[in-house]
Amino acid sequence: MHRRKFLQQTMMAGAAAAVLNPTILFAAKQPKVRLGFIGVGLRGRDHLELCLQRDDVEVIAIADPDTQSAILESQKLIAKYGRKKATEYSEGEEDYLNLLKRDDIDAVIISTPWEWHIPQAIAAVKAGKIPAVEVCGATDVQECWDIVNAVEATGVPLFTMENVCYRRDVMAVLNMVRQGLFGELLHLQGGYQHDLREVKFNDGKQPYGGGVEFGEKGFSEAKWRTNHSVHRNGDLYPTHGLGPVAMMIDVNRGNLLTALSSVATKARGLHKYVVDKGGADHPNATVDFKLGDIVTTSIQTANGETIILSHDTNSPRPYSLNFRVQGTNGLWMDDFNSIYVEGKSPRAHVWEKDETYMKTYDHALWKKYENLANGAGHGGMDFFVINSFIESIKRQAPFSMDVYDLATWYAITPISERSVAEGGSLQQIPDFTRGKWMSRKPIFALNELGY
Ligand SMILES: NC(=O)c1ccc[n+]([C@@H]2O[C@H](COP(=O)([O-])OP(=O)(O)OC[C@H]3O[C@@H](n4cnc5c(N)ncnc54)[C@H](O)[C@@H]3O)[C@@H](O)[C@H]2O)c1
């Protein structure tokens, strides 16, 4: 594909004039993609390992201030795969800027604490490096505009790493939606319902449980994620629930999120956990956690669907992303793998198990890549995220989840915080595409590369 066409498709018609970047132009013609990793904690190393398994990727450099665990473990992993030692950038939190100065890196994978994602992605595009950015919610809405503006001004595309869009059952349901099984879609649900108490607190030595420490005394996500629960009250992790349903109703590609309202329950779970596991005298028993245990957000769309998102990470509960996809003919629900389609389900008003439907509508991508995806993280879906990123760069093809998706999904967090603070007030959601949503066409999972 011609370079100009690539940029036009990536940025979509009407984007600010793209500045051709010689680094990407050169790299995109290469059979290999040369990568840097910013943040090689637990998640960064998942991506690192998937990349080390590919012969179309070279791992050039890693940036992480944690030399004891993150850098050390990454180099061990690199050695295990017989690859050349990566150059290290570990002199503090800003050393990633030196990694970005290199002229032998095409793209970077950013897997850092949430507050770093957008500043690092902006620095990457300004340095001509294509960023793939892990998921979270933004700190404020302005950040979302800042990354959209930076991508439009530089012409360097951004890839959003929302892996749940590639979950096998979710992709089968996307197929059902596209083939009209549920009729016209009306209502969707999704969320992050995951008991994270052993992630938010640990003993400072291991990632899961064993103590009630967080912040400086915590390990991995307990070091930084828990602080967001101390200071913020809103949907702090919207993309796993929203990304997949946004694809089903073509958000930013023929449809738009327009407004939301969020409410939160009282905050009880984290304090209770500290007292139950660490005792009432533990210093963390005095911490006043702001995050409501269950935050519920209702979203409206330009095409008339409604979406409910839930964020539920502080209570004992089985894991569930709470998906529900409902149209004029029937609906699917993630919980208990249930489906009902009028005129097709054997008994009126009675749920069926979705097993047969999942087989019938299994997505072509999963059929094609099943063997390669086997063993990859999160039931195989992590393979598809890396595959889509690398193959799109090699082919100069537009990313299936781009900066407009990142900005829209990330923005849910600060907007929901505002709504909760105002007792559930209705808040507008900006159109980060600046009107281009009307002409942009869906591309997610519509070709064999896994766009
Ligand atoms: N998509 C998924 O399924 C999934 C799963 C887990 C985590 N995540 C996301 O991945 C991201 C990372 O999470 P994690 O579990 O790996 O956390 P982690 O704490 O294990 O790793 C984060 C790493 O970033 C490093 N870091 C901190 N500041 C940095 C800076 N300025 N420059 C470079 N490195 C820096 C830390 O030292 C640490 O090694 C988060 O956004 C998280 O939400 C996504």
PDBQT file of the ligand as one rigid body, heavy atoms in Angstrom, charges set to zero:
ROOT
HETATM    1  N1  LIG A 501      -5.051  -6.100  29.052  1.00  0.00    +0.000 N 
HETATM    2  C1  LIG A 501      -4.895  -6.857  30.120  1.00  0.00    +0.000 C 
HETATM    3  O1  LIG A 501      -5.446  -7.938  30.209  1.00  0.00    +0.000 OA
HETATM    4  C2  LIG A 501      -4.016  -6.365  31.230  1.00  0.00    +0.000 A 
HETATM    5  C3  LIG A 501      -3.612  -7.246  32.246  1.00  0.00    +0.000 A 
HETATM    6  C4  LIG A 501      -2.761  -6.749  33.242  1.00  0.00    +0.000 A 
HETATM    7  C5  LIG A 501      -2.364  -5.423  33.222  1.00  0.00    +0.000 A 
HETATM    8  N2  LIG A 501      -2.791  -4.611  32.214  1.00  0.00    +0.000 N 
HETATM    9  C6  LIG A 501      -2.362  -3.204  32.166  1.00  0.00    +0.000 C 
HETATM   10  O2  LIG A 501      -0.959  -3.170  31.892  1.00  0.00    +0.000 OA
HETATM   11  C7  LIG A 501      -0.364  -2.050  32.532  1.00  0.00    +0.000 C 
HETATM   12  C8  LIG A 501       0.797  -2.508  33.416  1.00  0.00    +0.000 C 
HETATM   13  O3  LIG A 501       0.303  -3.364  34.431  1.00  0.00    +0.000 OA
HETATM   14  P1  LIG A 501       1.237  -4.439  35.158  1.00  0.00    +0.000 P 
HETATM   15  O4  LIG A 501       0.326  -5.438  35.749  1.00  0.00    +0.000 OA
HETATM   16  O5  LIG A 501       2.315  -4.908  34.276  1.00  0.00    +0.000 OA
HETATM   17  O6  LIG A 501       1.866  -3.557  36.334  1.00  0.00    +0.000 OA
HETATM   18  P2  LIG A 501       3.315  -3.733  36.993  1.00  0.00    +0.000 P 
HETATM   19  O7  LIG A 501       3.328  -2.843  38.162  1.00  0.00    +0.000 OA
HETATM   20  O8  LIG A 501       3.600  -5.190  37.189  1.00  0.00    +0.000 OA
HETATM   21  O9  LIG A 501       4.300  -3.180  35.877  1.00  0.00    +0.000 OA
HETATM   22  C9  LIG A 501       4.428  -1.831  35.560  1.00  0.00    +0.000 C 
HETATM   23  C10 LIG A 501       5.913  -1.574  35.274  1.00  0.00    +0.000 C 
HETATM   24  O10 LIG A 501       6.072  -0.235  34.821  1.00  0.00    +0.000 OA
HETATM   25  C11 LIG A 501       7.289   0.247  35.376  1.00  0.00    +0.000 C 
HETATM   26  N3  LIG A 501       7.283   1.719  35.335  1.00  0.00    +0.000 N 
HETATM   27  C12 LIG A 501       6.790   2.611  36.230  1.00  0.00    +0.000 A 
HETATM   28  N4  LIG A 501       7.005   3.872  35.806  1.00  0.00    +0.000 NA
HETATM   29  C13 LIG A 501       7.670   3.752  34.621  1.00  0.00    +0.000 A 
HETATM   30  C14 LIG A 501       8.193   4.712  33.711  1.00  0.00    +0.000 A 
HETATM   31  N5  LIG A 501       8.052   6.022  33.906  1.00  0.00    +0.000 N 
HETATM   32  N6  LIG A 501       8.834   4.262  32.599  1.00  0.00    +0.000 NA
HETATM   33  C15 LIG A 501       8.985   2.936  32.376  1.00  0.00    +0.000 A 
HETATM   34  N7  LIG A 501       8.504   1.993  33.212  1.00  0.00    +0.000 NA
HETATM   35  C16 LIG A 501       7.848   2.405  34.312  1.00  0.00    +0.000 A 
HETATM   36  C17 LIG A 501       7.298  -0.316  36.775  1.00  0.00    +0.000 C 
HETATM   37  O11 LIG A 501       8.597  -0.301  37.354  1.00  0.00    +0.000 OA
HETATM   38  C18 LIG A 501       6.793  -1.730  36.517  1.00  0.00    +0.000 C 
HETATM   39  O12 LIG A 501       7.853  -2.636  36.273  1.00  0.00    +0.000 OA
HETATM   40  C19 LIG A 501      -1.498  -1.355  33.274  1.00  0.00    +0.000 C 
HETATM   41  O13 LIG A 501      -2.060  -0.385  32.447  1.00  0.00    +0.000 OA
HETATM   42  C20 LIG A 501      -2.519  -2.451  33.464  1.00  0.00    +0.000 C 
HETATM   43  O14 LIG A 501      -3.828  -1.974  33.637  1.00  0.00    +0.000 OA
HETATM   44  C21 LIG A 501      -3.606  -5.061  31.240  1.00  0.00    +0.000 A 
ENDROOT
TORSDOF 0
